[in-house]
Amino acid sequence: MVPFNLENGEKKRGVLFGGSGLIGGTIVNYFKTKKPGLVDIRAPSSKKVSLRDCRDIREYLLTVRPDFIINTAIANIDAGSQLTFEVNYLGAINIARAAATLKVPYIFFSSAATLPPGTNLEEADQLPVTARQSNYAKSKLMAEQTLRYMAENSGLDYTVLRLAVVYGSHDHKIQGFHRLLFSIADKSMPFMFTKKGVIHSYSSSRKLPYLIHHMLNNRQEYGGNTYHFVDRDPIELARMILTIKSQLGLSRPKELYVPYTVARAGKNGAKGILRMLTSIGLKTTLPPELMFLGAFYRTQTLSCQRLAASSFIDPFPEETVFSRLPEMISYYLTRWSHQNLISTFDVKPGCDDSIGNSFKLNPQALLDSIHRDGTAPFQDLEDCSLDCLPPKS
Ligand SMILES: NC(=O)c1ccc[n+]([C@@H]2O[C@H](COP(=O)([O-])OP(=O)(O)OC[C@H]3O[C@@H](n4cnc5c(N)ncnc54)[C@H](OP(=O)(O)O)[C@@H]3O)[C@@H](O)[C@H]2O)c1
C-alpha cells in the first residue's frame, strides 16, 4: 500500500474541529493560504457539528469521509464538569472511534495541564487522573489515556500534541498569554502576580501547521505517540511581563512581587464581591485564567527533545515569543481598540480610518457617497452570464 502523503495522488480531504479557535483557525488558514489546492479542509462550526452529540460526529464524518481528522475543539476553560466531559473527552473519543472506522490519522491537541510542575518534563511525565484536578486537566488526561488504549486495542492511528502557553495572532477569546498581554495593556495589573525565577514553556501557533503537515505525511514516524510542541527556551514570567510593559511604554505593573497567599486571598475576595454584585443583578465574572493563578507561581517547562530528535525541521528557528512581540502588540492593540475593549492606547489611523471617521462623524455624507458610487451591480459579474456563476450550495 502507498503510504499516506498529502502530496500523493488525489487531493486529500481533511476535517478540523475547532476551526474558529486560535489553533484551529491558524491551521485552516495555513492550508487555505500557504498550501492552496493541496487539501480540501472542512471546519464545521459547533453549530453544524457539536462534539456533544455523537450522532452529529458520526453522520458528519461518515458522510464527508475525510483522509485525516484534527481536533482542536474545547469547551470554555471554566466550563462545568458535564460540558467539559462531553466536549473535551467524549467528543474527542467519538471522533477517534470514527477515525478508527475510517482508518484515517487523527491529530488530537492536549495541554501542559496534564503534567506536574517541574523542569524539562518529558512526554511520559503525565499526571495520574484524580478527582481534585480541574475539569480541563482531567478531561485532557482521560482523553490521552483512552486514545492510547484505542491505539493498542482498535488500531487507531493518532498523535497527541501537547501545547504550553500559546502565543500568536487571532485569539478572539483573549485567553492565556493574550489575557496577560491584555491585562498589562489595559493597566489592570498593578503589581507582579508571580515570583522571581518562575519559568514556563511557550508554543508558537504560527509554527504549528507546519508540524501538522509534516506529521500527516510521516505517519510511520509520528503515529501512536505524544509530542510536546514548545519553543526550545523557556522564559521567566517576570521577564515576560516586564518586557511587555517596556514595549508598551507603561509604568505598570510596578516591580513589586505579590506573594501567592496574598494573591489567592485577593482572588477569593474578588469572587465574593462578584457574587454580591450578581445577587443584585449585575452579572460579571473574573477572567477564567485566574483559576490557574497557582501556575503563575510554579515553574513548569516541557522538554522538546522528542520532537527535536524527529525528522521535523522548525520552519522559523529564530522565532520566539519575544521576536513576535512587536507584531502581536500591534495586532492586538489595534483589534482591542477597534472593539472598544481598551482605551489606553491611541492606535495610529490605518488606511481605512477615513471611512471609520466618516461613519462616526458624518454618516449622512457617507451614505450619500455610497449611494452615488457604491451600489451598482457588479460589472464583471454582469458581463458573465448567470450560467458561469458557481451553483447554489
Ligand atoms: N490556547 C492555549 O493557550 C492552549 C494551551 C494549551 C493547549 N491548548 C489546546 O489547544 C487546542 C485549541 O485551543 P484554542 O486555544 O485554539 O481553543 P479556543 O480558541 O478556545 O477554540 C475552541 C474551539 O472549540 C470549538 N468548540 C467549543 N465547543 C464545541 C462543541 N460543543 N462542538 C464543537 N466545537 C466546539 C469552538 O467552536 P465554536 O466557536 O464554533 O463554538 C472553538 O472553535 C485545545 O485542545 C487546547 O486544550 C491551547
Ligand as a Chemical Component Dictionary entry (heavy atoms), coordinates in Angstrom:
data_LIG
# 
_chem_comp.id                   LIG 
_chem_comp.type                 NON-POLYMER 
_chem_comp.pdbx_formal_charge   0 
_chem_comp.three_letter_code    LIG 
# 
loop_
_chem_comp_atom.comp_id 
_chem_comp_atom.atom_id 
_chem_comp_atom.alt_atom_id 
_chem_comp_atom.type_symbol 
_chem_comp_atom.charge 
_chem_comp_atom.model_Cartn_x 
_chem_comp_atom.model_Cartn_y 
_chem_comp_atom.model_Cartn_z 
_chem_comp_atom.pdbx_ordinal 
LIG N1  N1  N 0  -4.571  28.449 23.619 1  
LIG C1  C1  C 0  -3.730  27.956 24.517 2  
LIG O1  O1  O 0  -3.007  28.697 25.226 3  
LIG C2  C2  C 0  -3.592  26.448 24.667 4  
LIG C3  C3  C 0  -2.654  25.954 25.578 5  
LIG C4  C4  C 0  -2.516  24.577 25.720 6  
LIG C5  C5  C 0  -3.294  23.712 24.975 7  
LIG N2  N2  N 1  -4.212  24.218 24.115 8  
LIG C6  C6  C 0  -5.053  23.261 23.375 9  
LIG O2  O2  O 0  -5.129  23.609 22.002 10 
LIG C7  C7  C 0  -6.428  23.282 21.489 11 
LIG C8  C8  C 0  -7.028  24.502 20.820 12 
LIG O3  O3  O 0  -7.144  25.551 21.774 13 
LIG P1  P1  P 0  -7.612  27.021 21.342 14 
LIG O4  O4  O 0  -6.917  27.968 22.255 15 
LIG O5  O5  O -1 -7.490  27.172 19.865 16 
LIG O6  O6  O 0  -9.167  26.967 21.732 17 
LIG P2  P2  P 0  -10.280 28.104 21.513 18 
LIG O7  O7  O 0  -9.688  29.292 20.842 19 
LIG O8  O8  O 0  -10.952 28.283 22.831 20 
LIG O9  O9  O 0  -11.286 27.410 20.478 21 
LIG C9  C9  C 0  -12.145 26.396 20.899 22 
LIG C10 C10 C 0  -12.850 25.832 19.693 23 
LIG O10 O10 O 0  -13.659 24.741 20.153 24 
LIG C11 C11 C 0  -14.900 24.816 19.498 25 
LIG N3  N3  N 0  -15.959 24.202 20.299 26 
LIG C12 C12 C 0  -16.375 24.548 21.533 27 
LIG N4  N4  N 0  -17.397 23.769 21.902 28 
LIG C13 C13 C 0  -17.645 22.922 20.875 29 
LIG C14 C14 C 0  -18.604 21.889 20.640 30 
LIG N5  N5  N 0  -19.536 21.564 21.538 31 
LIG N6  N6  N 0  -18.562 21.237 19.448 32 
LIG C15 C15 C 0  -17.641 21.555 18.517 33 
LIG N7  N7  N 0  -16.713 22.521 18.675 34 
LIG C16 C16 C 0  -16.717 23.201 19.846 35 
LIG C17 C17 C 0  -15.165 26.302 19.318 36 
LIG O11 O11 O 0  -16.040 26.425 18.213 37 
LIG P3  P3  P 0  -17.285 27.450 18.172 38 
LIG O12 O12 O 0  -16.677 28.828 18.214 39 
LIG O13 O13 O 0  -17.958 27.142 16.875 40 
LIG O14 O14 O 0  -18.108 27.141 19.395 41 
LIG C18 C18 C 0  -13.768 26.825 19.006 42 
LIG O15 O15 O 0  -13.545 26.760 17.615 43 
LIG C19 C19 C 0  -7.244  22.761 22.676 44 
LIG O16 O16 O 0  -7.231  21.364 22.676 45 
LIG C20 C20 C 0  -6.485  23.273 23.894 46 
LIG O17 O17 O 0  -6.634  22.406 25.001 47 
LIG C21 C21 C 0  -4.373  25.568 23.931 48 
# 
loop_
_chem_comp_bond.comp_id 
_chem_comp_bond.atom_id_1 
_chem_comp_bond.atom_id_2 
_chem_comp_bond.value_order 
_chem_comp_bond.pdbx_ordinal 
LIG N1  C1  SING 1  
LIG C1  O1  DOUB 2  
LIG C1  C2  SING 3  
LIG C2  C3  SING 4  
LIG C2  C21 DOUB 5  
LIG C3  C4  DOUB 6  
LIG C4  C5  SING 7  
LIG C5  N2  DOUB 8  
LIG N2  C6  SING 9  
LIG N2  C21 SING 10 
LIG C6  O2  SING 11 
LIG C6  C20 SING 12 
LIG O2  C7  SING 13 
LIG C7  C8  SING 14 
LIG C7  C19 SING 15 
LIG C8  O3  SING 16 
LIG O3  P1  SING 17 
LIG P1  O4  DOUB 18 
LIG P1  O5  SING 19 
LIG P1  O6  SING 20 
LIG O6  P2  SING 21 
LIG P2  O7  DOUB 22 
LIG P2  O8  SING 23 
LIG P2  O9  SING 24 
LIG O9  C9  SING 25 
LIG C9  C10 SING 26 
LIG C10 O10 SING 27 
LIG C10 C18 SING 28 
LIG O10 C11 SING 29 
LIG C11 N3  SING 30 
LIG C11 C17 SING 31 
LIG N3  C12 SING 32 
LIG N3  C16 SING 33 
LIG C12 N4  DOUB 34 
LIG N4  C13 SING 35 
LIG C13 C14 SING 36 
LIG C13 C16 DOUB 37 
LIG C14 N5  SING 38 
LIG C14 N6  DOUB 39 
LIG N6  C15 SING 40 
LIG C15 N7  DOUB 41 
LIG N7  C16 SING 42 
LIG C17 O11 SING 43 
LIG C17 C18 SING 44 
LIG O11 P3  SING 45 
LIG P3  O12 DOUB 46 
LIG P3  O13 SING 47 
LIG P3  O14 SING 48 
LIG C18 O15 SING 49 
LIG C19 O16 SING 50 
LIG C19 C20 SING 51 
LIG C20 O17 SING 52 
# 
